[in-house]
């Protein structure tokens, strides 16, 4: 089992870009290392974190998980020239503008610490980039039958993998994807 030295302090900071950089912080302890997911911690100053159900109502702490929504000084005003996307991710809770992160979480009622529980959609993170697998799939399925997944190979190196059945060549498929997707998704 790993050990955190008493001389060392390690913090876990959580916060999507749409809420500046950091929304919560947690001082990592040796006991935390036994869990599969590191606690997100408690909100930073001037930040409020809500765990909400599908109707934007608070869930019961400890019993249910819900979507992590963040309010406070760092919440962005919206996506530039994308009112459709802005409307999907911003909401109002208790009179505050909140960013709906898409992350699922819960509040531990004993420690009052927020915990991460996964995603509510099919978004994944690969090498620091957020990826919507559905966006990649819809691009590829214009030419082929397929599915996309993240696969871990040697030395914990993760790769985006598409299993494809097509009559097109690999070069044609790559050129099609390159013309429609950011380079990190191809």
N, C-alpha and C positions, 0 to 999 in steps of 0.2 A: 504494500500500500504506500502511496506517495505521502510525503510529509512536507508541511510548510514550516519552515524555520521560524522560531519566535522572533528572530532578528529581521525578518522580511515581512513586508506588508504588500499583499497583492489585492487589487480591486477589480471587480467585474463591473464594467460600465455598460449600460444598455440605452440605446436611443437611436431611432431612425433619423436619417438626414432631414426629413420633413419637420423634425422637432429640434433643430440645430444639431448638436452632437451627442449630448448626454441627457437622459431623462431620469435614470435611476442609477444608484451605486450600491455595491455590496462589498464589504471587506471579507475576502475569502479566508475560511478557517480550514483546519485539517479535517474537521467533520464534514465539510462540504464536499470533499474529494470522494466520498463514498457514494454520492448520488450521480445519476446519469446526466442530470442537467444542473448547471450552476444557478443558484438563486439570482434573480435580477436585482433584488435589493429593495431599497426604499427610494421614494422620489427625491430628487435634488430640490434645492430651494427654488421657489417660484414655479414649481411643476406639480400638477395633479395627475394621478394615474387612476383610471377607472377600469374595472373589469365588467363588461356589459354583455347582455344577451343579444339575440337577434333583433329585439325590439328596443335596443338602446336603454335597457333597464339594468340596474346593478344586480349582479348575481350574489348568492349567499356565500360569504367568504368560507373557503375550505371545502364546501360541499359541491360547488359547481365551478367549472371553468367558463370563461367567456373571452370576448375579444378585448385586447389591451388597447385602451384609448387614452391619449395623452393630451392634457391641456396645460396652458401656462404661457409664460413670456416667450418661449422659443418656437411655438407652433407657427408654421408658415401660413401665408395667406392663400396659397393655391398654386397650381401648376400653370405656367405661362402659356397662354393661348389654348388651354385644355379645360374649359369649364365642365365638360362631361366627366373627366377624370376627377377634377376637384370636387364635384358634387358627390361622387362616390366615397371619398375619403375624409371629408370634413363633416362634422355634425356639431350640435350644441348640446351640452350636458350641464345642468345647473347654471345656465346663462354663460357658460364658457365655450369658446371655440375649441373643438377637440379633433385630433388626428386619429383616424381609425387605422391602426397599424397593420391589421390582417394577422397579427400574432395572437395566439391563444395563451391565456395565462390564468392564474388563480392567486388569491391572497391567502397565505397561510395564516389562519386566525390566531395561532399561538405566538408566532414570531413577528407577525404584521409585515412579513417580507413577501414581495411579489415573486412568483415562480413562472417560468416559461414552460408551455405545454405543447408547442407546435404551431402549425399554420392553419388558417381556415380555408386556404386556397391551395393551388398546386405550385406556388412560388417556391423556388429553392435558391440557395446561395452557393455559388461556386467561385472559389478564389476571390471573394470579396464583391462579386457582381450578383445582383438580383436577377433571376431568370424566371420568366413565365413559360413553363413547359408547353402550355397550350398555344402560345404564340409561335413557338418553334414547330410544334406539331401541325398547326394549320398551314404554315408555309410549306412544309415538306409534303403534306398530303395533297397539295396541288399537283404533285408529280408522282406520288408513291403511296403505298399502304405502309404504315409504320407505327412505332411507339418510341417515345424518348424517355430516358432515365439517366440518373447519375450513377456511375459505376466507380467503385474504388478499386484501383489496381496496385501494383507494387509500391511499397513504402507509403501507404496511405495517400497516394496521389489520386485525386478524384478527376474524372473526365466525364464530359457530357457525351452520351452514347445514343444513337438512333438506330434501331433495328428496322431495316427498310426492305421492302419487296417492290421492285420497279423494273420497267423495261428501259428506263433512261440510264445513261452512263453515270458513274460516280462524278465525273467532271461536270456534266450537265446539272446534276443535282446540287453540287457544291456552288456552281455559278448562280443557279436559281436562288439558293439560300443567301449567298453573299450579296445579291442585289436587293434583298428584302429585309435582312436582319443585321444587327450590329455584329462586328467581327467576333466578339467574345461569345456569341451564340452559335457560331458556325463550327 
